[in-house]
Amino acid sequence: MRRSLTGTMGALIAVSALTTTAWADGVDQLPANEKKIYEVVDPQVPLGASAYKDFKPKKGPPWKIGYASSYAGNTWRAAALDAVMNDLLPRSKKAGLVSEVVVTQSDLKDAVQIQQMRQMVDDGVDAIIICCSNVTALNQTIEYAYKAGVPVFSFSGYVTSPYAINGAANHAQGGGEMAIWLADKIGKKGNVLLVSGIPGFASSDSFDKAAKDALAKYPDIKIVGEVAGKWTDQVAQVEVQKFLATNPIQIDGILTQGAQENGVLNAMLQSGRDMVPITLGGEASAACYWRKNPEWINAGFHIWPPRREMQQMWEIMLRTLEGQGPKVQSFLRPVLPFTIDDVRAAIPEDCDLNSTDFVEPKADGWFPSAIADQYFERPADPWKPVAQ
């Protein structure tokens, strides 16, 4: 998908507005092509060596896995959970690798998620996956799990604990690239509305800071408002509608995070205003509007593909439990731009403007095995049945 945008997206690769972080020991072990992904990154993202290089699980497979989600109220979370229950878990059971998955959700309450994770550890899970959590609130609990021999994997976001493994897109890169694209699309001048995800959560804050830094390079662009869509279309629609109703100022473009762009789009459609460029992160509903209006924008961005991100984290977890030795604390993926041709290939002409699905990279396009192998000391096929 990236090749089709080589000409138009070339300027986006060097996002000079973002913070450049020196590589730590962990990232230094990666090949040059992967190190490039870490050149521009949120400075809080842990880049050191993994605490699980020589990890051995308490017992052999099949393993019991905990999934302590912080929220269940949007289509993105539903797609990620669907990937677990209807793809990754059945495949893992067939291979003799996983026996069950215990699922909880804390409704954005850190104290509840902490209690749920500790209960999982006490109940004998072999690993825990968490999603999109506060960067520091869970650290003591993650250490509690580590001391009990239970590794914690933070997917689609990061935590700062040295006892966790993080897996996500480079959200700083994504925020910067999407901001630069929007600036170019509106002629490098005008008023921008920023629609955050959940303030205080790692991926949301990383994206917003990088986006603001990038837009600050354009003296004729002004961020005239900020609202929080909470990665939920219904919430984003209401918040954007309220802003538009109470602020008659002209809006020239909207920079939004993923899993809420359809709500932003619907707010604009119902406002009576002329449509403006809106950043797209993969929701099939908003992509459907683009398919029906091909002149509207010229690029979308894979930065939160729910099934691909969950598959990435699941395979990192399997490899760690199998003793393959992760080299790094944080597994970051580059943001992948996609085109109208990619959308046409993914959804039909009579697509649904209210779809809850996502346009995602191909199964081997996000974290292919050949790349994943480079992140482990003793790489092997994570799906190969393990002798019990």
N, C-alpha and C positions, 0 to 999 in steps of 0.2 A: 504493500500500500504506500510506503514511503517514496518509492521510486516515481510514482505518478505525480508527485508534488515537488520534485527536485527543483524545478525552476522557480515556482512561486513561493516555496517555503525556505529557500536557501538563506534568506536573511534572518530566519528565525532560529537557526542553529546556534549562533553565538548570541546568547542572551546576556549582553554585557551589563544589564541593569541589576542583575542578581548578585548575591554574595558568592564569592569563590572561596571554597574551603580546601585547606591543605589535606592531602590524603593521609589517613592514619595507617597503622600497620596492617590491618585487615584488608583494606582496599589495595594496598601496595602489592598484595599477592595475586591480584587479578591481572589478566592479559590487558594489553594497551587498549584494545577495542572496547573492553568493558569499563576500564578506568575513566574513559571519556564521559560516561554517564554520570560520574560523580564530580565532575569539574565544577559544576554549579549546583549547589545543594543547600537546603536549609541547614544552618550551622548547628542546630540541635540534633540532627540525625546522627546516631552513633555509627561511626565508620571504622571502629577498631576490629580486632580479631574476635571471633566468636568464642564464647565460653564453652561451646559444645564440640570443639575440634576432636576431642577424644571421648566423647560421650558414649556410654553404653546404657541401654534401657534397663529398667528393673527386671524385665522378663522379655522373652521373645514374643513374636506375634501369635495370635491376633491381638491387637492393642485396642484399648478402650479410649476414645477421644472425647474431650469436652469442647464444646463450642460456646463460649461465653460472649454473646453479642450484646452490644450496648443499646441496641435499638432495633425495632422490627417494623417500623411504620412507613416504609417506602418501598417502591418497586425494586430499587437496587438491592436492598437487603433480601427481598424475596427471591430475586434471581440468584444471589450468592448462596442462599440456603437451598434453593432448588438444585444448584450444582452439586452440593454435598449429598443431599438425600436421594437424588434421582440419577446421579452419575458417579461421583467419586466414591461414595460409600458402597454401592453395589459392586463396582469394579474392585474395590479393596477387599470386600468380603470374598469375592470369587478368587482373588489371589491369595487369600488366607492372611491378609495383612491387618485388617481392622474388624473387630467384632461388633462394635456399636458406636454411636455418636450421641452424647448427652447434650441437649441444646437448652440454653437459657437466654433470656434477654432482660436487661435491667432498666429499660425505659429511661436511659440517659442519667441514671443515678449511680454515681461512683461507688457509694457505700453498698448498694445492692449488688453491683457487679463484683466487688471485692468479696462479699459473703458467698456469692455463687461460685466464684473461683476456688475459694478455700474449701468449700464443701466438695467440689469436684476432686480436689487433691485428697481430701480425707476419705472420699469414696473410692479412691483407687484408680483414677484415670491415669493414662500413661503420657498424655500430652494435652495441652489446652491451646485452642485457637481463640484469639480475641479480635475484635473488629473496631477500628476507627476510634480508639479510646483517647482519653486525656493522656498527655505525654508523660505525666509524673504520678498521677493519683494511684496507679496500680503497682508502683514499683516495689513496695514492701511485700505485697502479695505475690508478685512474680518471684521475688527472692525466696519467699516461703515455699513456693512450688519447686524452685530449683533445688533447695535443700532436701526436698522430698523426692528428688529424682524425676521431676515432671517438667520438661521444657515447655515454655510458653512462646507462641508464635503470633505476632501482631500483624494482621493482614490489612492492606489498604490504609496504611497509616504507620505510625511508629510510636514506640515508647522509649524512654531514655535509660531504662534499666539495662545494665550489662548482662543480665541473665535472660534476656529475651532475644528472639530473632525476629527482625522486621522484614516485611515484603510488600512492596508497593511500587507504583509509578513514582517517578521523581516529580513530586507535586510543585516544587519550586520551579523546575524547568517548565512544567505545564502552565503554571500561572504566568510566567514570563512570556512564553511563546504565544499563548492565547491573547494576552494583552497587546503584544506587538502586532499580531494579526488584526485585532480589532482596530488598533490605531491606524494601521495602513488602510483598512477597509473604509474608515470614515474620513479619510483624507488627512490624517494627522492633526485634526482639530475638531473640537466639539465637546459636548457634554456626555459623560458616561455614567450609567447607573451600575453599581457593583452589587451583585447578589451573592452573599457569602453562603457557606454551608452551615455548619454548627460552630460558631466561634468558641475557641478554647480547645477544639479537637485538632489533632496534629495536621492532617491533610488539609483541612479548611484553612488553618492559620498559615501554613506554608504557602498555599496557593495565593491567598490574599496578599501576603507581604510581598511576594515576588511580583504579582500583578501590579501592585501599587508602585513598586520600585521601577518597573518597566515603564509604566505610564508617566511617571515623574520626569522621564527623559523628553517628553513632548510638552513644551511650554504652552501650546495652544489647546491642550486637552485638559479638561477638569472633571474630576469625580464629583458629581453634584449630589450624590446620595448613596447610602449603603443600607441594605436590608438583609436580614438573615432568612434564607429559604429553608434551612434545616434539611437540605437534601431530600425534600418532599415536595412533589408538584403542587399539592393542594395548599401547603403553607406558602410556597413561593408565589403562587398565583395571588393569594390574598394580600401578601405583603407588598408585592409590586403594584397591585391594583390600588392599595391604600396610598402608596407613594405617588402614583400618577394622578390620583384624584385630588391630593392635597398639595401637589407641586406642579403648577401649570408650566414650569420651565421646559424648554425644548430638551428632548433626549435624543442623542444621535447614535448611541450604541449601548448595548447592555452586555456586561461581562459577568457571566454566571458560571458557577461550578456545576458539576454533573448531577444527574438524578433529580433535577428540578427545572431543566430548561423548557420542558413542555408547559409547566405552570407559568413560567415567565412569558413564553410565547402566547399562551391563552390570555394572559393579562393584557398584553399588547393588542391582541386581536379584538378584545372586548372593550378596549379603551376608546376606540374611535380614532386613535392617532394613526399616522402613517407607520407602516412597519419599518423597523430599523434592524441593522445587523445584530445578531445575538450569537454568542459563542455556543457551540454544540459539543457535548461530551459523549454522545452515543445513544441517547434515548431514541427508540424507534419512532415514537410519536412525533417528536420534533424533526427527526430525519425525514419522516413522511411529508411534513410541510415543505421541507427543502426539495424533496423529490417532485412535488407538485408545483414548486416555484423555483426552478433551477437557477434563476438569476439573482436570487435573494442573497446568497453568500457563496464563497468559493472553497471553503474547507471546514471540516470538523476535526475533532481531536480525540483519539482514544487515550484517555487518562484514567478512567474509572471503569474498565470493562469488568463487570461483576463476576461472571463465570470464569474469565481468564485469570483474574486476580486470585480467586479462590483456588483454582487449579494450581496456580503457581505456589501458593502457600501450602496447599495439601501435599504437593510433591516435595517441597522443602522439608516439611514435617516427616514424611515417609523416609526420605534420605537420611535425616538426622537420627531417627529411631533405628535405622538400619546400620548406623555407625559409619556413615560416609564422611563425616567430619566437615561441617560447614566452615569456610574460611573467614566469613565476614559476619558482622552483626546485622547488617542491613542489605537486603537484596533489592536494588532499585532497577526499574525498567524505564527506558526512554519513552517519551510521549510519541505516539504514532499519529500523524495527520491522516485523514481520509478524505476522499473526494466524492463528488456526486455520482461518479461511475461506481464507486464502492457501495454507495447507498442503493443504487439501482440493482446491483447484483445481490444485495442482501434482503431487500423488501420489494414486494410487487407494486405495480402501478396503482392498483386499487387498495393501497395500504391504509391502515387504520390510524387516524389522527389522534386516537385515544389509546393506542397500544401501550401495554405495560412492559413490552420486551425491549431489548437493546440490540443495537448494531455493534458487533464486537469483531476483533481480529480473528483470523482463523485459529483453530486449536493449537497449531504449532507456530503461530506468529507472535506470541507474547513472550514466552519463556521456553523456547525449544530445548530439547535434551542436550544438543551439542553445546548450547550456551550454559545451561544449568550445570553440566559436568565441570565447567571451568571454575565454579564456585565451591567445589568440594575437594577435599584431600584424597578421598578414595572413591571416585565416582563410579556409579553402576546404575543400571536400569532400576528405578524405584518400584516398578510394577512387577518385577520378576518375583514369582512366589518364593517365599523364604522357608527353609526347612524348619519345622517345629520340634 
